[in-house]
Structures are given as C-alpha cells and as structure tokens.
Amino acid sequence: MTFDLIVNVAWKEEILDPAGQSTTKVLQQMGYAVDNVRIGKQIRLQVEAQDQDRALEAGREMAKRLLANPVMETYTVQVVEA
C-alpha cells in the first residue's frame, strides 16, 4: 500500500534561528503583534508499506537518518490522506 507522509522539521528551541528572527522583526515593523517566529521545513513523500504503523516507522527512520539533524532539529512524522 502507498502512504502519504508529512515530515515537519524545526530548529530546537535552544538553537538560534536567524531567518526566524529577521522575519519576526519585519512582521513587527509591518504592524503585526508577533514574537519568536521560527522557520522550519516540510517534506512530503510517499512510501510503500504493509500498514500505517510501518509507514510511520519508515518516515521516522528517514527523518532521523537524513531529513533532519537530530542534534539541532526536532521532527514529526504523520500519515495524511491522499
């Protein structure tokens, strides 16, 4: 079976996010009441697996090994409907 996965990757809170800081400042200058903007990435992919649990496990393994840097980033993996 084919499963659609979304992997969300974000900087850990203790890691400086220069892009997020710049975006925060610009949004505030534009008049928006925002603070602590964090910029991350989203990866969408399809995997072949026997069931949803195995698809999630494959997604977590890919995130840990390649898609995210676990030392500096956090990640979540979810199955979405096609």
C-alpha positions as CSV (number, residue, x, y, z in Angstrom):
1,M,0.0,0.0,0.0
2,T,1.1,3.6,-0.6
3,F,1.0,6.1,2.2
4,D,1.5,9.9,2.0
5,L,3.7,11.2,4.8
6,I,4.5,14.7,6.0
7,V,7.7,15.3,7.9
8,N,7.9,18.6,9.7
9,V,11.4,19.7,10.7
10,A,12.1,22.7,13.1
11,W,15.1,24.1,14.9
12,K,15.3,23.1,18.6
13,E,14.3,26.0,20.9
14,E,17.9,26.4,22.1
15,I,19.2,26.8,18.5
16,L,19.4,30.3,17.1
17,D,17.1,30.8,14.1
18,P,18.4,33.9,12.2
19,A,15.7,33.6,9.5
20,G,13.0,33.5,12.1
21,Q,14.5,36.5,14.0
22,S,14.6,38.6,10.8
23,T,11.0,37.5,9.9
24,T,9.9,38.5,13.4
25,K,11.4,42.0,13.1
26,V,9.9,42.6,9.6
27,L,6.4,41.4,10.7
28,Q,6.6,43.6,13.8
29,Q,7.6,46.6,11.6
30,M,4.6,45.8,9.4
31,G,2.4,46.2,12.5
32,Y,1.8,42.6,13.3
33,A,1.8,41.6,17.0
34,V,4.1,38.5,16.6
35,D,7.0,37.2,18.6
36,N,9.5,34.3,18.3
37,V,8.9,33.3,14.7
38,R,10.7,30.0,13.9
39,I,11.3,28.9,10.3
40,G,11.3,25.2,9.5
41,K,10.7,22.9,6.6
42,Q,8.1,20.4,5.5
43,I,8.9,17.4,3.4
44,R,6.1,15.4,1.7
45,L,6.7,11.9,0.4
46,Q,5.0,8.7,-0.5
47,V,6.2,5.3,0.9
48,E,5.2,1.8,0.2
49,A,4.5,-0.2,3.4
50,Q,2.3,-3.0,4.6
51,D,0.4,-0.8,7.1
52,Q,0.2,2.7,8.6
53,D,2.5,1.8,11.5
54,R,5.2,0.6,9.2
55,A,4.9,3.7,7.0
56,L,5.3,5.9,10.1
57,E,8.3,4.0,11.3
58,A,9.9,4.3,7.8
59,G,9.2,8.0,7.9
60,R,10.8,8.4,11.4
61,E,13.8,6.5,10.3
62,M,14.3,8.6,7.2
63,A,13.9,11.8,9.2
64,K,16.4,10.6,11.8
65,R,19.0,9.4,9.2
66,L,18.7,12.1,6.5
67,L,15.8,14.6,6.6
68,A,16.6,16.2,9.9
69,N,19.7,16.8,12.1
70,P,18.6,15.3,15.4
71,V,21.4,17.3,17.2
72,M,19.9,20.6,16.2
73,E,16.4,19.9,14.9
74,T,13.2,18.3,16.0
75,Y,10.9,16.4,13.7
76,T,7.4,15.0,13.5
77,V,6.1,12.5,11.0
78,Q,2.4,12.0,10.2
79,V,0.4,10.0,7.7
80,V,-2.1,12.1,5.7
81,E,-4.9,11.0,3.4
82,A,-4.1,11.1,-0.3
